[in-house]
């Protein structure tokens, strides 16, 4: 029973870490990264579709993303979608290929991004702590219903705390790596 609770907790916490990784990948760092376009939706014949489903997205050099729509008629639609996405990027096209230059980040923008990333990391930690609380409550309920012994409860609570500490450390590492990446010139 205790193992079931801790295994479920571990899976749940891994999901939180995966979500954090995806969220951090979308953040601009001054370098070209196609993940920053993941949230851009394009109106494709009346349906909102992810950009990577209507065009080929590539990074030919560290400061440029190129977007080659599969249909020439989509060029202006994609440009408009990028402009309204609040990425702070200005697309330019030659009618076939859209170029998205990635400007270097200003010092103030870097500080704002770091602050934002720390906030996202803290939200992930709060999620982990909530998962810990739920697992602890489940263990206490099992002990109350006499399905596990008091010793099993103590071992379970210790294991839950160890898992939480490990995952909080992973969050700190991910946020630290991203912070270093942003502050790098």
C-alpha positions, 0 to 999 in steps of 0.5 A: 500500500505504501509503495502504491502511494509513493509510486503514484506520487513519483509519477505525479512529480515527474509530470510536474518536472516535465511540465516545467521543462516544457515551460522553460523551453518556451522562454526566450534566451537570446538564442534561436529555439523553435520551442518559443513558437510552440504556443503560436496557433495559425488559422488554417482554413478555419481551424487553429493549428500549431505553427509546426503543422502548417510549416517547416520551422528551422534554426539555420544560425543562433540568431535566426529562425526560418519558417517555410509554409507548405502553402504560399498563401499561409505566409501572411497568416503565419506572420500575423499569428507571430505578431499577435503572439506577444513574443516580441519578435518581428517576422520578415518574409520574401513571399516564400520564406519567413525569417524571424531574427532573434534580437539580443536581450537587453540587461533589463529584459534578462533580469525580467526573464530571470524573475519570471523563470524563478516564479515558474520554478516556485509554482512548480515547487508549490505543486510538488508540495501539494502533491506531498500533502496529498500523499501524506493524507492518503498514508494517514488515512490508510493507517487510520483505517488499519490498512497499514501499521504505524511503522509503515506510516512513518516509513511512508512519510519519510519516503514521501519527504525524500521524494519531495526533496529530490524533486525540489532539487531538480526544479532548482537545477532546471531553473538554475540552468535556465537562469545561467543560459539567460544571463550568458552573453 
